[in-house]
Amino acid sequence: MTLSIQFLTMAAMVLSGFYLGLIQDTYRRFTRYWQRRILLTYVMEICFWLTQSIILFYVLYRVNAGEIRLYIVIACLLGFSMYQVVAANFYKRLLEHLIRIFTAIYNFFAKVVQVLIITPIRWIIITLFLILLTIIKLFGKIIFFILKLIAAPFKWIGYGLYQLLPEKVKKNLHKIAGFYSRMKNICIKWANSLKFNRR
């Protein structure tokens, strides 16, 4: 390697170390959102350091064809140390400020979407559902009225035939109706007692 390439390599590694400190603080700022999930934390850590290693090696490959020497590692550590001393506190404050700005922008657009799109669509769906329910109820009332009109002649005929029956038959029918009523009441009491026991 020529002297100019060595100097360029050292400068690139110092900047890479500075970048590594910056991106690490950025990553650590967002780890709080998944730190309770242990498996996800391990996966994210591995992906993060693997990605950063690939980026640093790519930079080194572009500068000196991928030759790794001791001074290159020292230059990278120097850049990382420079970031920690010079820019870490400033960048963390800047990052928090940027997060607040983007959060405010996101909340604003979320409210706009909620007010202009989601809420009208929800009210339209509710209105259509209520209209459909009203139509179904009206249709049911019409059907019930038609059935009553159809059943009225049969009811009158049945009542007329009942009046023509002998008294013994009427008494038997009354007994059957009374038995049915008692059985119905017994079933209702039994169902109510089951509900009470379950509670």
C-alpha positions in Angstrom: 0.0 0.0 0.0 1.2 3.5 -0.8 1.4 6.2 1.8 -1.6 8.0 0.3 -3.7 4.9 0.5 -2.6 4.3 4.1 -3.5 7.9 5.0 -6.9 7.5 3.3 -7.5 4.2 5.0 -6.8 5.7 8.4 -9.1 8.7 7.7 -11.8 6.3 6.5 -11.5 4.1 9.6 -11.6 7.1 11.9 -14.8 8.3 10.3 -16.1 4.7 10.4 -15.4 4.5 14.1 -17.2 7.9 14.5 -20.1 6.5 12.5 -20.1 3.3 14.6 -20.5 5.3 17.9 -23.3 7.4 16.3 -25.2 4.4 14.9 -24.8 2.5 18.2 -26.3 5.3 20.2 -29.2 5.4 17.7 -29.7 1.7 18.0 -29.5 1.8 21.8 -32.1 4.5 21.9 -34.7 2.2 20.2 -33.8 -1.0 22.0 -36.2 0.0 24.8 -39.1 -0.9 22.5 -38.2 -4.6 22.4 -35.9 -5.2 25.4 -38.5 -7.2 27.2 -38.6 -9.8 24.4 -35.4 -11.7 25.0 -35.4 -13.7 21.7 -36.0 -10.6 19.6 -33.3 -8.8 21.5 -30.7 -11.4 20.7 -31.8 -11.5 17.0 -31.6 -7.7 16.8 -28.2 -7.6 18.4 -26.8 -10.2 16.0 -28.3 -8.5 13.0 -27.1 -5.0 14.1 -23.5 -6.0 14.7 -23.4 -8.2 11.6 -24.7 -5.3 9.5 -22.2 -2.9 10.9 -19.3 -5.3 10.4 -20.3 -5.7 6.7 -20.5 -1.9 6.3 -17.1 -1.3 7.9 -15.5 -4.1 5.8 -17.1 -2.7 2.7 -15.6 0.7 3.4 -12.2 -0.9 4.0 -12.5 -2.9 0.8 -13.3 0.3 -1.2 -10.4 2.1 0.3 -7.5 -0.5 0.3 -9.0 -3.7 -1.2 -9.8 -5.1 2.3 -6.4 -5.3 3.9 -6.7 -5.4 7.7 -3.8 -4.2 9.8 -3.4 -3.2 13.5 -3.3 0.6 12.8 -6.7 0.2 11.0 -8.3 -1.2 14.2 -6.6 1.5 16.2 -7.9 4.2 13.8 -11.4 2.8 14.1 -11.2 2.8 17.9 -9.9 6.4 17.8 -12.9 7.5 15.7 -15.2 5.8 18.2 -13.5 7.5 21.1 -13.6 10.9 19.4 -17.4 10.5 19.0 -17.8 9.5 22.7 -15.8 12.6 23.8 -16.8 15.2 21.3 -20.3 14.5 19.9 -22.1 11.8 22.0 -24.0 14.1 24.4 -24.9 16.5 21.6 -26.1 13.8 19.3 -28.2 12.1 22.0 -30.0 15.4 22.6 -30.4 16.0 18.9 -31.7 12.5 18.4 -34.3 13.0 21.2 -35.3 16.3 19.6 -35.7 14.6 16.2 -37.7 11.8 17.7 -40.1 14.3 19.3 -40.5 16.1 15.9 -41.2 12.9 14.0 -43.5 11.7 16.7 -45.5 15.0 16.6 -45.6 14.8 12.7 -46.8 11.2 12.9 -49.5 12.0 15.5 -50.7 15.0 13.4 -51.1 12.9 10.2 -52.6 10.0 12.2 -55.2 12.4 13.6 -55.8 13.8 10.1 -56.3 10.3 8.7 -58.6 9.5 11.7 -60.7 12.6 11.2 -60.9 12.8 7.4 -60.9 9.1 6.4 -61.5 6.6 9.2 -64.2 8.4 11.1 -66.3 9.2 8.0 -66.0 5.6 6.7 -67.0 4.3 10.1 -70.1 6.6 10.3 -71.0 5.6 6.7 -70.8 1.9 7.6 -72.8 2.5 10.8 -75.5 4.5 8.9 -75.8 1.8 6.2 -76.1 -0.9 8.8 -78.9 1.0 10.6 -80.7 1.6 7.3 -80.4 -2.1 6.5 -81.6 -3.0 9.9 -84.6 -0.7 9.6 -85.4 -2.1 6.2 -85.2 -5.7 7.6 -87.5 -4.7 10.5 -90.0 -3.1 8.1 -89.9 -6.1 5.8 -90.4 -8.4 8.8 -93.5 -6.4 10.0 -94.9 -6.5 6.4 -94.4 -10.3 6.2 -95.9 -10.8 9.7 -99.0 -8.7 8.7 -99.4 -10.7 5.5 -99.2 -13.9 7.5 -101.8 -12.7 9.9 -104.1 -11.8 7.0 -103.6 -15.3 5.5 -104.0 -17.0 8.9 -107.2 -15.1 9.9 -109.6 -17.1 7.7 -108.1 -20.4 9.0 -108.4 -19.1 12.5 -112.1 -18.2 12.0 -112.7 -21.6 10.3 -111.0 -23.3 13.2 -113.0 -21.4 15.8 -116.2 -22.2 14.0 -115.3 -25.9 13.8 -114.4 -25.8 17.5 -117.9 -24.5 18.3 -119.4 -27.4 16.4 -117.5 -30.0 18.5 -119.3 -32.0 21.2 -118.8 -30.9 24.8 -116.8 -34.0 25.7 -114.3 -33.3 22.9 -114.0 -29.7 24.1 -113.3 -30.9 27.6 -110.6 -33.3 26.4 -109.0 -30.5 24.4 -109.1 -28.3 27.5 -107.3 -31.1 29.5 -104.7 -31.5 26.8 -104.1 -27.7 26.7 -103.9 -27.6 30.5 -101.4 -30.5 30.5 -99.3 -28.7 27.9 -99.4 -25.5 30.0 -98.2 -27.4 33.1 -95.4 -29.1 31.2 -94.3 -25.7 29.8 -94.2 -24.2 33.3 -92.2 -27.1 34.6 -89.7 -26.8 31.8 -89.3 -23.1 32.4 -88.8 -23.6 36.2 -86.3 -26.3 35.5 -84.3 -24.1 33.1 -84.3 -21.2 35.5 -83.1 -23.5 38.4 -80.2 -24.7 36.1 -79.2 -21.1 35.3 -79.3 -20.2 39.1 -77.1 -23.2 40.0 -74.5 -22.3 37.3 -74.2 -18.8 38.8 
